[in-house]
Amino acid sequence: MPELPEVETVVRELNQKTSLKEIKEIIPIYEKVFSEGSDYQLLKNLAIKSVTRRAKYIIFSFYDSDLFLISHLRMTGKYLFNMNIGINSLSEKDQSHIRCVFKLSDQTEMYYIDARKFGRFDICKDLTKRFIHVGVEPLSDNLNIKYLTPLLKRIKPIKVFLLDQQFIAGLGNIYADEVLFLSKIKPTRASSTLNKNEIKLMIDNIKIVLGKAVDNMGTTLSDYRNTDNNKGDNQNYLNVYGREKANCKVCSTPIEKIKLGGRGTHFCPQCQV
Ligand SMILES: [Zn+2]
């Protein structure tokens, strides 16, 4: 499932490939790709101003309009482009999974492709209201010790806390495991037991881990692809995620995997306390 760095990579590419272009036509091939009540015809002839990200949502904004087009990739969503070559430049499999076509000015065609069909579009006017239940952006200054310390007083495993989107937005399963390894904190620790130094170290590592993953164009374990249909590179740099029974890169103890809050959780029993 794409997490923050993968969505950020897609957003940067979409921004380059679509900004200033007008939407000439939208063809939803899968009828449920727009959530109920989203009148996509309202976007016709609008020029794309920018593409940005909030949590794991992709947000298209437009010139001369107060509307926003919101996209969530869920499990297997991705964007590909024809770039004047035509739909035949896509593989047969990708062609059969096109859920929506956006015809843009400049003869660009943007395809939203989604094998599992969980991804959705919706249209909204008020971003503040739309994201009222979403926590702070981890790469922004809003994630700091003053914000996090009182929230950590709730007693839940720190890994479960890190995945709770109402506290920190977009930090997913892979990156939470990596952050806790670098911070030498066991995922099962009660969040309320973290001392000030550990909280500070964890915040620093959240920014480092996500920042590096963005630099590496995201992590591809199965489906994630960027808008050129390439895999990310960050899977080659993971310390614990997906490394069950492999030796810890620091102390050589085998990495353990447990279930925590329903999610596969990887950690070094020696390095993390
Ligand atoms: Zn270790």
Residues whose N, C-alpha, C, O or C-beta is under 5 A from the ligand:
A	BS01	ZN	C248 V250 C251 S252 T253 C268 Q270 C271
